[in-house]
Amino acid sequence: KILTHDSDTVFVFDWYNEILSHVGLKAIDKVESAYCFRIWDGLSTIEIKQQDSKLVGAVTYMVQQYKDKKEGRIYYRTYLLSDKTTEGIYRLINKYKLTELPTHRKISNWESGFDGITYITEFCDSRSYAFKTYWTPTYYKDEI
């Protein structure tokens, strides 16, 4: 699969790949599906993907242990979503065209930071994949 030109692959991408290895998820470019969408908030991810011509949804919650200011083990649990919830999320993704949002680097006056919440969206189809980040969108709610 080919990375889309508007994807963001800097610092967050490395962190994300580290997390994936601990929570039982494949990197988006390795997902074998005609459609897969994920959204992350740092502590959880929602995944909607096509599996055998059916939409399947799951949410994964995670927490990382810290001891003496050092990162430790990541604990996680994944729950399957009901068909109704999965379909509802899929409709919202399409209604708000979430797969077409530009990454924050392509949005005028949007900056990066290390505090707050960085949201990540991922999307893949059979040919390409996208990885986009959005640092603390609530900070920009009155500017966009």
N, C-alpha and C positions, 0 to 999 in steps of 0.2 A: 504494500500500500504506500501511497505517496502522501507526505505531509503537505497540507494546504499552505499556500503562500501567506495567509494571514494568521498563522499559528504563532504561539508564543513558546519559546523553548529555552528560556534562560534559567535562572536560579530555581524557580518553582518546579520545573520539569525534573531536575535531579532529585529534589526532595520527594516529589510524587513517585518517581520510580522506586525509591527506597521504601516508601510506604507500601506500594503494591506488593512487593516481595513478602511482606509480613501479613497481609490481610486476604490472601487467596484470590486476588483479582489479576487478570491478565492486562498487560499494557494494551492500550486502545488499538494500536497498530497490529497487534497479534490476535485480536478478537476475530473469530471466524463467524461472521454474521453479515447479512445484507444491510443491517441497521443496528447501531448501538449508540446510545446517548447516556452520558454520565454527568452529574453535577455534584461537586464536592464543596463542603464548607470548612474543611480542616478536621472536623470530628466525625463526619458521616459522608456517605455517598449514596446517591440514588442512581440505579442503573436500569435502563429500559432497553431491551434488545429483542431482535427477531430471532426466534429459535424454531426451526421446522415450520415456517410460515405462521407462527403464533407469537404474539408479543408476551414477553416474560419480564417481570419487574422484581427488583430486590433493593433493599436498603441495608447498608453496612454501617454499623456504629463502631467507633474505635476510640481508644484512650491510650496514651503513652505514659508509662511509668518513668518518673524522674527520681533519682536518688543522688544526693550530694552534688546537685546541679549537673548531673550527667544523664543523658537519655538512656532509657532502659527498654524493656520489653513493651511491645504493642499488644494490647488485648483488643479483641474485636468479636463481633457477633453479626451474622448476616441473617436477615429475615426475608422470605419471599413475600411479595405483595400480592394481594388478590387481583383477579382479572379485572374487576371494576376499577380498582385504584390504578392499576397499570394503564388501562385504557384512558382514564382521566388525565393522568400525567402526560401520556402520549399526545392527547388532544391539546393540552396546554403548551407543550413543546412546539407543536405545529401552529397553534393560534398566535403565539407570540414570536414565532420564527426564531427560536433560540439557537438553532443550528446555523443561522445566518448572522448572528451578532458578531461585530468585529471584536477582536481582542482589545483590551484597554489601551494598548499602545497605539491603536489606530483611531482612538476617540480623542478629539481635541481637548487639551487641558487635563487629561486624566493622568495621574502620576502613580508611582509605585511607592510602597512603604513596607515597614516591618511590623507595625502594630495593627490592631483591628483584625478583620477577617478577609482573607483572600479566597474568592470563589473561583473554582475551576470548572470549565465545561469541556467535555470531550465528545466528539462525534466521529463515527466511522460508517462508511458504507463499503461496498465490495471493492472500490477503487482507491479511496483516499481516507485520510483521517485528519482531524483538527484537534488542537490543544490550545485553549484560550484561558487567560486569567483576568480577574477583576479585583483590584485591591479596594476594599472597604467601599462598596457602592453607595452606602448610606451617606457618606461624606459628600457625594456629588449630587444628591437627590434634588437640590434646588438649582443646580447649574446645568443640568442636561435637559 
